[in-house]
Amino acid sequence: MSERSELTIGHSSSASEASTPSDVTPAAPSRANWAEQAVADHAGAEHLTREEQVLARIEKARRKKSRVKEERITLSHGAGGKATHTLIDAVFLDAFRNPVLEAMEDGASVTIGGADESGAGGVRLAFTTDSYVVHPLFFPGGDIGDLAVNGTVNDLAMCGARPLYLSAGFILEEGFPVADLQRIVDSMAKAATAAGVQIVTGDTKVVERGKCDGCYINTAGVGVLERPGLLSAATAKPGDKIIVSGEIGDHGVTVMLARGELDIEADVVSDTAPLHELVADLLDAVPDGVRLLRDATRGGVATILNEVAVASQVAVIVDEASVPVQEVVTGASELLGIDPLYVACEGRLVTIVDPAHADAALAALRSRPLGEKAAVIGELKDDPPGLVLLRTSFGGTRIVDMLVGDPLPRIC
C-alpha cells in the first residue's frame, strides 16, 4: 500500500468514519446501542477544526485493542509496519507478557547475579535475537552471512551494549549447494572477527526440496551493558534533535535491484556494517544526552520515528531537505514508487539526543567513516502528539504514517 493511499484512509470524512488502520478491527457496537455510540463519538466534534477531528480519529484508532483480523499470515506481518506491530501486540506480547518484553526495544536488558530483586551488584546484559530470509542470498556489498552477524551486533549496540557472543542457526533446503553454504559461513566468520564477537553455539536443520528458499539463518546475541541508564523510545522529550548517521535506503534498494525483476540499473551497494564502535564513540562523547538508538532496518527511518512519537507522545517534525539520501537511491525509489524514508538500511542508525548535546553527538558520529555523512534531520515538539510530520521540499507539510506492510519484502 502506498503512503498516499494510507493518508487517504486516515483522512476519510465519510459517515462511516471508522476508517481505521487495516490491521486493527474495532469492536462493533451492538444493535441496541449503536445510535448512542454514534452520538457519543461525535459529541463536540462540531467545535473542532478539520485537523483536530482527523487527529482525534487517529488517536481513537490507536487506543483500540490490537486484533489480527486476517485468518492467515501475510507478507505484511513480517514487514515491520503496522501489520507486524499488530501481530506482536495481539499474539506474541499478549501470550508472553512480562516487564522486560513490554519495553519493545531492539533487545532485552536484563540483570543477573544481583544481591536482591533490584539487581544491585549484578551484571547488566543485553540479549537479542533475529532471523534472516533475505532474497537473493548474495547482493552487491554483502550477503545473508555478514548481514546476520552485523544485524545482531547492531541490535545489541542499539541497547548501548558491547557485543560479545552470538549463536547461529541454519535452516537449509535439500539440494542447496555446499559451495554457497561455505561462502556464507566464511562471510559470517569474517564479519564476526571484524566486529570482535564470537559465534559460540548453533544448530542446523535441513528441510525437503521446495520447503525453504535455499538458506535461512537465525541468530541470538549477548552483550554487556557497561554504562548506566536506559535507552528507550519512551524517554524522548520535546526539543530533542533527530540525527541519522548517514545516507538512508542503500540496502533496500540494492537488494530490490539485485533480484533482477526490474529493468533498472543503479550504482548502489548495501550499507551492511557493524555499528557498535560508532555507538561507543557517541555514548562516550554524550554520556547523558542520548535518549534512543535504533538501526533503521525493516520499515526504515519512518517506522522508527513513528514508534518514538507514540511511545513518548511527542510530535516528530522532519525536514525533508535535511535527510541524506544518495541521488541514485532517490531515483530508484521514484521509479519503484516508494519513499526512501521507508526503505531499509543495515548500517545506519537513528538517535534522539538532548538539544544541548546535538553538536557533540554529530561531531562524534562524523569522526568515523560510517558516520561521516551524519545529519540532524528534525526535532521533537509537543503538538500534535503521536504523529510524524514531514516538512517537504515544496514548503508543505504531510503526515508520515507507519505503513501496513513493506513495499520491499524480504530485504533482511
C-alpha positions as CSV (number, residue, x, y, z in Angstrom):
1,M,0.0,0.0,0.0
2,S,1.4,3.4,-1.0
3,E,1.9,6.2,1.5
4,R,-0.7,8.3,-0.4
5,S,-3.4,5.6,0.0
6,E,-2.5,5.4,3.7
7,L,-3.2,9.1,4.1
8,T,-6.4,8.9,2.2
9,I,-7.7,6.3,4.5
10,G,-6.5,8.2,7.6
11,H,-8.3,11.4,6.4
12,S,-11.6,9.9,5.4
13,S,-14.5,12.1,6.2
14,S,-17.3,9.7,5.3
15,A,-20.0,9.0,7.8
16,S,-18.5,5.6,8.3
17,E,-15.5,7.3,9.8
18,A,-14.4,4.2,11.0
19,S,-11.7,4.2,8.5
20,T,-9.2,2.7,11.0
21,P,-5.8,1.2,10.1
22,S,-6.4,-2.0,8.1
23,D,-4.8,-4.3,10.6
24,V,-6.9,-3.1,13.6
25,T,-10.5,-4.3,13.9
26,P,-12.7,-2.3,16.3
27,A,-15.3,-3.9,18.3
28,A,-18.7,-3.3,16.6
29,P,-21.4,-1.6,18.7
30,S,-24.4,-3.8,19.4
31,R,-27.7,-3.1,17.6
32,A,-29.2,-1.8,20.9
33,N,-26.6,1.0,21.4
34,W,-25.3,1.9,18.0
35,A,-27.1,5.2,17.9
36,E,-25.9,6.2,21.4
37,Q,-22.4,5.3,20.5
38,A,-22.5,7.3,17.3
39,V,-23.7,10.4,19.2
40,A,-21.0,9.9,21.8
41,D,-18.3,9.5,19.2
42,H,-19.3,12.8,17.5
43,A,-20.2,14.8,20.6
44,G,-18.3,18.1,20.5
45,A,-16.9,17.4,17.0
46,E,-18.6,20.5,15.6
47,H,-16.4,22.6,17.8
48,L,-13.2,21.0,16.4
49,T,-11.3,22.1,13.4
50,R,-10.9,19.7,10.5
51,E,-7.3,19.0,11.5
52,E,-8.3,18.4,15.1
53,Q,-11.0,15.9,14.0
54,V,-8.5,14.0,12.0
55,L,-6.1,13.8,14.8
56,A,-8.8,12.7,17.2
57,R,-9.8,9.9,14.9
58,I,-6.2,8.7,14.6
59,E,-5.7,8.7,18.4
60,K,-9.0,6.8,18.9
61,A,-7.9,4.1,16.4
62,R,-4.6,3.7,18.2
63,R,-6.3,3.3,21.6
64,K,-8.2,0.3,20.4
65,K,-7.0,-3.2,21.4
66,S,-4.9,-4.7,18.7
67,R,-6.5,-7.7,16.9
68,V,-5.3,-9.6,13.9
69,K,-8.3,-9.8,11.5
70,E,-6.6,-11.9,8.8
71,E,-7.2,-15.7,9.1
72,R,-3.7,-16.4,7.6
73,I,-0.3,-14.8,7.9
74,T,0.6,-12.5,5.0
75,L,4.0,-11.0,4.0
76,S,2.8,-7.7,5.6
77,H,3.0,-9.4,9.0
78,G,6.8,-9.6,8.7
79,A,7.5,-6.2,7.2
80,G,8.0,-4.2,10.3
81,G,5.0,-1.9,9.8
82,K,1.5,-1.7,11.3
83,A,0.7,-5.3,10.5
84,T,3.8,-6.5,12.3
85,H,3.1,-4.4,15.3
86,T,-0.5,-5.7,15.5
87,L,0.7,-9.3,15.2
88,I,3.2,-8.7,18.0
89,D,0.8,-6.9,20.3
90,A,-2.2,-9.2,19.7
91,V,-0.5,-12.6,19.6
92,F,3.1,-12.7,21.0
93,L,3.0,-9.9,23.6
94,D,-0.4,-11.0,24.8
95,A,0.9,-14.5,25.4
96,F,4.4,-13.8,26.7
97,R,3.8,-10.5,28.5
98,N,6.4,-9.5,31.1
99,P,8.1,-6.2,32.1
100,V,11.2,-6.9,30.1
101,L,9.4,-7.8,26.9
102,E,6.9,-4.9,27.2
103,A,9.8,-2.4,26.7
104,M,9.7,-3.5,23.0
105,E,13.3,-2.3,22.2
106,D,15.8,-3.9,19.8
107,G,16.9,-6.2,22.6
108,A,16.1,-7.1,26.2
109,S,18.1,-5.5,29.0
110,V,18.4,-7.9,31.9
111,T,20.4,-8.1,35.2
112,I,21.9,-11.4,36.5
113,G,23.6,-12.2,39.7
114,G,22.2,-9.3,41.7
115,A,22.2,-9.3,45.5
116,D,18.4,-8.6,45.6
117,E,15.4,-8.2,43.4
118,S,16.6,-4.7,42.3
119,G,19.6,-6.3,40.6
120,A,22.0,-4.2,42.7
121,G,25.6,-5.5,42.2
122,G,24.6,-7.8,39.3
123,V,25.8,-7.8,35.7
124,R,23.6,-6.0,33.2
125,L,23.3,-7.8,29.9
126,A,21.6,-7.1,26.5
127,F,20.1,-10.1,24.8
128,T,18.6,-10.1,21.3
129,T,17.6,-12.5,18.5
130,D,16.9,-12.1,14.8
131,S,16.2,-14.2,11.7
132,Y,17.3,-13.6,8.1
133,V,15.4,-14.6,5.0
134,V,16.9,-12.1,2.5
135,H,16.4,-12.8,-1.2
136,P,18.7,-13.0,-3.0
137,L,21.3,-14.6,-0.7
138,F,24.1,-12.6,-2.3
139,F,23.9,-9.0,-3.3
140,P,26.2,-6.1,-4.0
141,G,28.0,-5.1,-0.8
142,G,27.1,-8.2,1.2
143,D,25.3,-11.5,1.7
144,I,23.0,-13.2,4.2
145,G,26.0,-14.2,6.2
146,D,27.5,-10.9,7.1
147,L,24.0,-9.4,7.2
148,A,23.1,-11.8,10.0
149,V,26.2,-11.0,12.1
150,N,26.1,-7.3,11.5
151,G,22.4,-7.1,12.2
152,T,22.7,-8.9,15.5
153,V,25.7,-6.9,16.6
154,N,23.8,-3.7,15.7
155,D,20.7,-4.7,17.8
156,L,23.0,-5.1,20.8
157,A,24.7,-1.8,20.1
158,M,21.3,-0.1,19.9
159,C,20.8,-1.2,23.5
160,G,24.0,0.5,24.4
161,A,25.8,-2.8,24.9
162,R,29.2,-4.1,23.9
163,P,28.5,-7.2,21.8
164,L,30.2,-10.4,23.0
165,Y,28.7,-13.6,21.8
166,L,26.4,-14.8,19.0
167,S,24.6,-18.0,18.1
168,A,23.9,-19.2,14.5
169,G,21.1,-21.5,13.5
170,F,20.8,-22.6,9.9
171,I,17.7,-23.9,8.1
172,L,18.8,-25.4,4.8
173,E,16.9,-26.7,1.8
174,E,17.7,-30.1,0.4
175,G,19.9,-29.6,-2.7
176,F,21.4,-26.3,-1.5
177,P,25.0,-26.0,-3.0
178,V,27.6,-26.7,-0.4
179,A,29.8,-24.1,-2.1
180,D,27.2,-21.5,-1.4
181,L,26.9,-22.5,2.2
182,Q,30.7,-22.3,2.6
183,R,30.7,-18.9,1.1
184,I,28.0,-17.7,3.6
185,V,29.8,-19.3,6.6
186,D,33.1,-17.7,5.6
187,S,31.4,-14.3,5.3
188,M,29.9,-14.8,8.8
189,A,33.3,-15.7,10.2
190,K,34.9,-12.6,8.6
191,A,32.1,-10.3,9.9
192,A,32.4,-11.7,13.4
193,T,36.1,-11.1,13.5
194,A,35.7,-7.6,12.3
195,A,33.0,-6.9,15.0
196,G,35.0,-8.5,17.8
197,V,32.4,-11.1,18.6
198,Q,32.5,-14.9,18.7
199,I,29.9,-17.4,17.4
200,V,29.8,-19.8,20.3
201,T,26.8,-22.1,19.6
202,G,24.5,-23.1,16.8
203,D,22.1,-25.5,15.1
204,T,21.4,-26.9,11.7
205,K,18.2,-28.3,10.2
206,V,17.5,-29.5,6.6
207,V,14.1,-29.5,5.1
208,E,12.8,-31.1,1.9
209,R,13.4,-29.5,-1.5
210,G,10.9,-26.8,-2.1
211,K,10.2,-26.2,1.6
212,C,12.8,-23.5,2.1
213,D,14.3,-20.9,-0.2
214,G,17.9,-22.2,0.0
215,C,19.1,-20.9,3.4
216,Y,17.6,-19.1,6.3
217,I,19.7,-18.0,9.4
218,N,18.6,-17.3,12.9
219,T,20.9,-15.6,15.4
220,A,20.9,-14.6,19.0
221,G,23.4,-12.2,20.6
222,V,24.6,-11.3,24.1
223,G,26.4,-8.1,25.1
224,V,27.3,-6.4,28.3
225,L,25.8,-3.1,29.4
226,E,28.8,-1.1,30.8
227,R,27.1,2.3,31.0
228,P,24.4,3.4,33.4
229,G,21.0,4.4,32.2
230,L,18.5,3.0,29.7
231,L,18.0,3.9,26.1
232,S,14.3,3.9,25.2
233,A,11.8,5.3,22.7
234,A,9.7,6.4,25.7
235,T,12.3,8.8,27.0
236,A,12.2,11.3,24.2
237,K,11.2,14.9,25.0
238,P,10.1,18.0,23.1
239,G,13.1,19.9,21.8
240,D,15.2,16.8,21.3
241,K,17.0,16.6,17.9
242,I,16.8,13.7,15.5
243,I,20.1,12.5,13.9
244,V,20.7,9.8,11.3
245,S,24.3,8.5,10.9
246,G,24.4,8.6,7.1
247,E,22.6,8.3,3.8
248,I,19.5,6.1,4.0
249,G,17.9,3.5,1.8
250,D,21.0,2.0,0.3
251,H,20.4,-1.6,1.4
252,G,16.7,-1.9,0.5
253,V,17.2,-0.5,-3.0
254,T,20.3,-2.7,-3.6
255,V,18.5,-5.9,-2.7
256,M,15.4,-5.0,-4.7
257,L,17.5,-4.3,-7.8
258,A,19.6,-7.4,-7.2
259,R,16.5,-9.6,-7.7
260,G,16.6,-8.7,-11.4
261,E,12.9,-8.4,-11.7
262,L,13.1,-4.7,-12.8
263,D,14.8,-3.3,-15.8
264,I,16.7,-0.7,-13.6
265,E,20.4,-0.3,-13.2
266,A,21.9,1.7,-10.4
267,D,25.4,2.1,-8.9
268,V,24.4,1.3,-5.3
269,V,25.6,-1.3,-2.8
270,S,24.3,-2.4,0.6
271,D,25.4,-0.4,3.6
272,T,25.6,-3.5,5.8
273,A,28.1,-2.8,8.6
274,P,28.6,-3.2,12.4
275,L,27.8,0.0,14.3
276,H,29.0,-0.9,17.8
277,E,32.2,1.2,17.6
278,L,30.3,4.2,16.2
279,V,27.8,3.8,19.1
280,A,30.6,3.6,21.6
281,D,32.1,6.8,20.4
282,L,28.7,8.5,20.5
283,L,28.0,7.4,24.1
284,D,31.5,8.4,25.2
285,A,31.1,11.9,23.8
286,V,27.5,12.3,25.0
287,P,27.1,10.1,28.1
288,D,24.0,11.8,29.4
289,G,22.4,13.2,26.2
290,V,21.3,10.2,24.1
291,R,17.7,9.2,24.6
292,L,17.4,6.5,22.0
293,L,19.3,4.5,19.4
294,R,17.8,2.4,16.7
295,D,19.1,0.9,13.5
296,A,16.9,1.7,10.6
297,T,16.1,-1.8,9.2
298,R,12.7,-3.0,8.2
299,G,10.3,-0.1,7.8
300,G,13.2,2.4,7.6
301,V,13.6,5.7,9.4
302,A,9.8,6.5,9.1
303,T,8.9,3.5,11.3
304,I,11.4,4.3,14.0
305,L,10.1,7.9,14.2
306,N,6.5,6.7,14.5
307,E,7.5,4.4,17.3
308,V,9.1,7.3,19.1
309,A,6.1,9.6,18.5
310,V,3.7,7.1,20.0
311,A,5.9,5.9,22.9
312,S,6.8,9.4,24.1
313,Q,3.6,11.1,22.9
314,V,5.5,13.8,21.1
315,A,5.3,15.3,17.6
316,V,8.2,14.4,15.3
317,I,9.0,17.1,12.8
318,V,11.3,16.0,9.9
319,D,12.9,18.4,7.4
320,E,12.9,16.6,4.1
321,A,15.7,18.6,2.7
322,S,18.0,17.6,5.6
323,V,17.6,13.9,5.1
324,P,20.7,12.4,3.5
325,V,19.9,10.2,0.5
326,Q,22.0,9.3,-2.5
327,E,20.7,10.6,-5.8
328,V,20.8,7.1,-7.2
329,V,18.6,5.8,-4.3
330,T,16.2,8.7,-4.7
331,G,15.9,8.0,-8.4
332,A,15.4,4.3,-8.0
333,S,12.9,4.8,-5.2
334,E,10.9,7.1,-7.5
335,L,10.9,4.5,-10.2
336,L,9.8,1.9,-7.7
337,G,7.1,4.2,-6.3
338,I,8.4,4.2,-2.8
339,D,9.7,6.8,-0.3
340,P,13.3,6.4,0.9
341,L,12.1,7.1,4.4
342,Y,10.5,3.7,4.5
343,V,13.5,1.8,2.8
344,A,15.6,-0.4,5.0
345,C,19.2,0.3,5.9
346,E,21.7,-2.2,7.5
347,G,24.5,0.1,8.5
348,R,22.7,3.3,9.6
349,L,21.3,4.4,13.0
350,V,18.8,6.9,14.2
351,T,19.4,8.7,17.5
352,I,17.3,11.1,19.5
353,V,19.5,13.5,21.6
354,D,19.2,16.3,24.0
355,P,19.4,19.6,22.0
356,A,22.2,20.8,24.3
357,H,24.4,17.8,23.1
358,A,23.4,17.7,19.5
359,D,26.6,19.3,18.2
360,A,28.8,17.0,20.2
361,A,26.8,13.9,19.1
362,L,27.1,15.0,15.4
363,A,30.8,15.5,15.8
364,A,31.3,12.1,17.4
365,L,29.4,10.4,14.6
366,R,31.2,12.3,11.8
367,S,34.6,11.3,13.3
368,R,34.2,7.8,11.8
369,P,33.8,6.8,8.2
370,L,30.4,5.1,9.0
371,G,29.1,8.4,10.3
372,E,30.8,11.0,8.2
373,K,27.6,12.0,6.5
374,A,25.6,12.1,9.7
375,A,22.9,14.9,9.8
376,V,20.3,16.4,12.0
377,I,17.0,15.8,10.2
378,G,14.5,17.2,12.6
379,E,13.3,17.8,16.1
380,L,10.6,16.8,18.6
381,K,7.7,19.1,19.6
382,D,4.7,19.0,21.9
383,D,1.9,19.0,19.3
384,P,0.4,17.1,17.7
385,P,1.4,14.2,20.0
386,G,1.9,10.8,18.5
387,L,2.4,11.9,14.9
388,V,5.3,12.3,12.4
389,L,5.1,15.3,10.1
390,L,7.4,16.0,7.2
391,R,8.2,19.5,6.0
392,T,8.5,18.9,2.3
393,S,10.9,20.5,-0.1
394,F,8.0,22.3,-1.6
395,G,7.1,24.1,1.6
396,G,4.2,21.9,2.6
397,T,3.6,19.5,5.5
398,R,2.4,16.0,5.4
399,I,1.8,13.1,7.8
400,V,4.4,10.3,7.6
401,D,2.4,7.3,8.9
402,M,3.6,3.8,9.6
403,L,2.9,1.6,6.6
404,V,0.8,-1.5,7.0
405,G,3.3,-3.7,5.1
406,D,6.6,-3.1,3.3
407,P,7.0,-2.3,-0.4
408,L,10.2,-4.3,-0.4
409,P,9.7,-7.6,1.4
410,R,12.5,-10.0,2.4
411,I,15.3,-7.4,2.4
412,C,16.9,-8.8,5.6
